[in-house]
């Protein structure tokens, strides 16, 4: 469990594997994240998806599904006392997911879906709204306002780049400053912002070597938190391997952010 006031008052990290591949993977990553939380004395939120509903190809691995995925996430919380974040794609998922996790994430493609935003808001949990690839920072006032008007002011806004051409994303760091004007913590998604959508023959490619630079630049622009998907062996990850940070390299990146 983590309070919204804690997130507003501290820099923090959201990290974990892109998708739940196995319970063993979650335990491996969570164990390292707990160690890093203790080293840097900053809040760490564990992230993993039980269903990747927006994969490029119909044959791509999506995850174990909501029921099995939530069971595995609950085990992470119990064993490592890490708060949890996961994404929802349909309104019916909001209530059962909120029974396990601390932060509900609205995927970038869905950030204008009013019913989804309202369902998330009505759980009373913290809501992380990822900025769509086709929106500006200023535009994110309106998704946030939907959540606020539903009676929930526990909002995070996440920058993850914009599409300006085929199979590529570009980050305009001014979006961080613009979103901070709304008074909510702003998160920099350092790994999704280096994706190459659909650029790997039916899969999303990426340039993970640029993810640390996204983090360092976002810190200069005033980002309150950093979102980094991480995996022990990104080359064999079942989703977004090309943009994930190798788990053993995460500590070196965090040294520059939190020390």
Secondary structure by P-SEA (a helix, b strand, c coil): cccaaaaaacbbbbbcccccccaaaaaaaaaaaaaaaaaacbbbbbbbbcccccccccccccccccaaaaaaaaaaaaaccbbbbbccccccaaaaaaacccbbbbccccccaaaaaaaaaaaccbbbbccccccccccaaaaaaaaaaacccbbbbbbccccccccccccccaaaaaaaccccbbbbccccccccccccccbbbbcccaaaaaaaaaaaacccbbbbbbbcccccccccccccccccaaaaaaaaccc
